[in-house]
Amino acid sequence: MWGLSLVTVASIFVLVAFHVLAAQHAFQLDRLAREGASEELQYERLREQVATLSAPDAIVAAAQKMGMQPAANVPALDAPPAAPRGPRTDPTADTLGQSWDEAKAHLGADP
C-alpha cells in the first residue's frame, strides 16, 4: 500500500514539475514572439528610412546642403573604337558561331 501511495505522490510531483516547465517555456515563447514582432517593426522602419534617404530628391537635397552644385556643363568622352578581333583560340566559339549560322539558315534569316 505504501508503495502505491509513494508512486502516486511521485507521479503527481513529476506531473506538476512538467506543468511548471511547460508554463515557463510558454512565457519564454511569448516573450520571444513579442521581441520578434518588435524587431520586425524596427526593420520595417529602417527600410522606410533607407528608402527615404536614398531617393533621388533626398540625395540632391543632401548634396546641396553640403554645398555641392550641379555641373555647368558635362563634357562627353569620345572613346576609341573597339580593337579588332584577333584569331579565335576557343574552339567552342567557332562551334557556337557555326551552329548559329545553321540555325539562322533554318529560320530563313540571312547568315
ABEGO torsion letter per residue (X at the ends): XAAAAAAAAAAAAAAAAAAAAAAAAAAAAAAAAAAAAAAAAAAAAAAAAAAAAABAAAAAAAAAAAGBBBBABBBBBBBBBBBBBBBBABAAAAAAAAAAAAAAAAAGBBX
